[in-house]
Amino acid sequence: MSMTDGPTPLRTAAAEQAAEDREASSKAPGRSALRQQGKRKPGFFSDRWQALSRQQQWAFLIVVVVLAYLLPLINPPIITTEPGNNFALACFDMARFALIAVGLNIVVGYAGLLDLGYVAFFAVGSYVAAMLTSPDSPYLHIPYLWTLPVAMAVTMFFGVMLGVPTLRLRGDYLAIVTLGFGEIIRILATIIPAMKGQVGFQNVGHPPGDGADGQPIFSNSNGVPWYWLTLTIIIIVTLLVGNLERSRVGRAWIAIREDEDAAEIMGVPTFKYKVWAFAIGAAVGGLSGALFAGQVGFVNNQKFDVTTSILFLAAVVLGGAGNKVGAILGGALVSYIPLRFTAIAEYKYLIFGIALVLIMIFRSQGLLPARQRLLAYGRTALNKVTSREATEPKDTDTPAAGPDARAAGQRGAEA
């Protein structure tokens, strides 16, 4: 030590505490880390979407919805399915698969329940619409539009009946049980005389309305009104599912998907919320089945096999499990590819299998992976934290207190 330097002052308790706080803040991520996270440069479409304001997001969505409604009328040359397949009917089929994927995404994507028999709910909805509107059915006949809520209610009942005894199982065991349920529904449609097996039901009902030429607006050969109806239902269901995702129910599903045991320990009634997922997903599946029966006009037991159920699951996995927009994209792609490339339609299962393998290798979360949000208004909370951090003054080091100051403090404490 140099002779010109004075004695090293002793560090007071306040100075030591300030040093420890600075060291802890440098090691542990605090509000500064949140601020850096909020200011990081977006590199993906989802990040850029989150960077937009709410008004900008709605404006963009309105443009997308308008273009979606105009799609069968525009019939773009690049993506058209003609002359092999009618483009308007192809659009309806894509919308039907997208609606099915949204329903299955509730079960697989949100709640994390592997369902291999989702085609059973699709079949129940189709048979409900057929048995209540077809002239081949001896049962009570009602207008077609009334069959949509009836089909949802009946499939919800089947979803609860399946979920109550089986949702105590997990993983592969639950997948096997749901696969068996799908086969049971198909076999019952074959052996029960009232369901007519392969003969099926013809002239299934459709929404009312006639065109200027006297032909029904919702005919089997006119896919535009069917596409518009299904697209409207997709928008409504997507809005409802989005609100449900941000609610307590959605957060409970995410907790169950991530770690069911931990969620149950934290007080989440896991069994109740899993039954809810099955019931709501089944209702959407039944709704899509009723739309399919009305458009095709014919229902028999040959349309609800295991391979169809696997295609439904592939749509969710391909688009991104847990992301409703990804499910819509995956469902549309699964339907569009065989219709667009008719020469390779018979190899669609091989193509989807290879695509799923590549997706699992290079993008395991799907084309549009789900973003994890623990708060319903997480972005608002992050902005408040970062703005408060920016307005707070910076901490300064506390000067070392001399002996006179320490003595004065001791006298004040004794007093």
Sequence and secondary structure as in RCSB ss.txt:
>XXXX:A:sequence
MSMTDGPTPLRTAAAEQAAEDREASSKAPGRSALRQQGKRKPGFFSDRWQALSRQQQWAFLIVVVVLAYLLPLIN
PPIITTEPGNNFALACFDMARFALIAVGLNIVVGYAGLLDLGYVAFFAVGSYVAAMLTSPDSPYLHIPYLWTLPV
AMAVTMFFGVMLGVPTLRLRGDYLAIVTLGFGEIIRILATIIPAMKGQVGFQNVGHPPGDGADGQPIFSNSNGVP
WYWLTLTIIIIVTLLVGNLERSRVGRAWIAIREDEDAAEIMGVPTFKYKVWAFAIGAAVGGLSGALFAGQVGFVN
NQKFDVTTSILFLAAVVLGGAGNKVGAILGGALVSYIPLRFTAIAEYKYLIFGIALVLIMIFRSQGLLPARQRLL
AYGRTALNKVTSREATEPKDTDTPAAGPDARAAGQRGAEA
>XXXX:A:secstr
  TTS       HHHHHHHHHHHHHHHS  HHHHHHHHHS   SHHHHHHHS HHHHHHHHHHHHHHHHHHHHH 
 TTT  TTTS HHHHHHHHHHHHHHHHHHHIIIIIS    S THHHHHHHHHHHHHHH TT  S    HHHHHHH
HHHHHHHHHHHHHHHHTT  HHHHHHHHHHHHHHHHHHHHH GGGTTTT EES      B TTSSBTT TT HHH
HHHHHHHHHHHHHHHHHHHHTSHHHHHHHHHHH HHHHHHTT  HHHHHHHHHHHHHHHHHHHHHHHHHHH EE 
GGG  HHHHHHHHHHHHHH TT HHHHHHHHHHHHHHHHH GGGGGGHHHHHHHHHHHHHHH TT SS     SS
TTHHHHHHHHHHHHHHS          HHHHHHHHHHHH 
